[in-house]
Amino acid sequence: MEKNREHTVCLELAYDGAPFSGFARQPAQLTVQGSLEDALSLLYKRQVETTCAGRTDAGVHARGQVTSFDLNEDEFGARSLSTLIRSLNALIDERAAVKRAWEAPRGFSARFDAVSREYRYFIYEGKERPVLIADRVWHLKKTLDIEAMAEGARFLVGEHDFKSFCLAASAEGKPTCRNVSEITIGREELLGERVVAVRIVGNAFLHSMVRTIVGTLASVGIGQRDPLWVKRVLDACDRRAAGENAPACGLVFWHVDYGCAEQSFRKEGNRV
């Protein structure tokens, strides 16, 4: 008889998205979830299902992805969290890493208990090939007016229907309202190269939403469109109204916030 699974464990993951067909498990495809669940199933000798804070598309990277899963008393006591981290890192694909593990309250969900999620997108403006960061940036080869981009971004902050900013097929028959709390755009260094960094924080995101926002703002940044156009795109509720989908390689799932509850359990986590 199967024992009650009274312990919920969370993992913080980082991964290079280039070799993966996204986070979610898919038949006959290399995915982050597939690699992780295969490793967990090997350790616990049963199928272990995980829940993630936010599914990432093929080629999208992560610095602070969070997953959760449940264990029974015997499974939880069989190895310490630090040992679990070492075991998983020995088993999962080498392009992914478990950074931290902690026990959360029973029934905690990495997805449904998240208060907000943060993504960052990096754009390289120079014409020369940025060899050291080529797999982490959108090489646009054009100088961006980041003030104009920020002006356009202001129309997207708040709770709106973001149907214009998601994969059209994924929006059919589904709610498309989301709350974006912050969009900041600035220049910073990445391995010594100057890049434009777009930081987007929201309660949740639609399929390809961040990449479509970035592609739309880039159209403003290179002068193809004026900032007010972003509002017209939002109001259209039609994916055809928006800009191009920015390449996956420049996007990083940066951080998940679990609010006040995070202080009570996440700080206890074991780090490698």
Secondary structure, DSSP 8 states (H G I E B T S, - for coil): ------EEEEEEEEE--TTSS-SS--TTS--HHHHHHHHHHHHHTS----EESS---TT-EEEEEEEEEEE-HHHHHHS-HHHHHHHHHHHS-TTEEEEEEEEE-TT--TTTT-SEEEEEEEEE--SS--TTTGGGSEE--S---HHHHHHHHGGGSEEEE-GGGS-HHHHTTS--EEEEEEEEEEEEEETTEEEEEEEEEES---TTHHHHHHHHHHHHHTTSS-THHHHHHHHHT-GGGS-----GGGEEEEEEE-THHHHHHGGG-EE-
